[in-house]
Amino acid sequence: MRVEPLADMYAPYSPYNYCLNNPVLLIDPDGRSPIRGVITIGRIGVRAFKMHRRYGKIEGGVKGLIKAEGRSFMRDVKTLFGKGIKLGNRLEALVDVVIGTDLNKGPAGTIEVELPEGQILKSDTGDDEGVIYRRTDKTGKEKDYVGQAKNKERYKERQKEHQRANKDADYEFTEIDRGTPGKDLDMKEQKHIDAGGGPTNKSNPNGGLSNKKNVIKKQ
């Protein structure tokens, strides 16, 4: 037996509860964190279909998509119950929780969430996590590119930088993974570079990506 890995996120609830006592709206496929039910399954199915059609595989696997939905749900809950949150953000979060849309992007930084029984849970929205992204040129003139950004704000800046450097391109950016900046983020970026066919350079002229080099040197 082991301690529930996400127990600190649900301190007010009994460890024997299922889906925060709301099995009508929520499901818990891996026993870790509840996610929205039927609509979420549909959203995961659509994302998986689009990824497979475009890349021939599902980046991060179905488990990765489920985890992303779990993070999205927790962001909505934190926004809904957090202190100092604007009414508009709360309403967006409420709609997301009930029908599974993705209106709420959540406030940046750490917020306090007021939970039942007067307990306060401090948790981060995930904006400080590093991002692994895939850049796709809609015109089809360039191969895809896999890159990283140290946080969400830097990810937004990177998108602008890519577009400024290639004004004739029509880029689409997709977040495909997250990690802790540093070695963890580098390893995850390298994993996706390998999955994409590797960089295109002298030693690998038929690489699947427009990246020029690996993040982690190959032995």
Secondary structure, DSSP 8 states (H G I E B T S, - for coil): ----TTGGGGTTS-TT-SGGG-TTTEE-TTSSS-EE-HHHHHHHHHHHHHHHHHHSS-TTHHHHHHHHHHHHHHHHHHHHHBTT--HHHHHHHHHHHHH--------SSEEEEE-GGG-EEEEE-STTSEEEEEEEETTSSS--EEEEESSHHHHHHHHHHHHHH-TT--EEEEEEEEE-TTHHHHHHHHHHHHHTT---BTTBTT-SSS--S-SS---
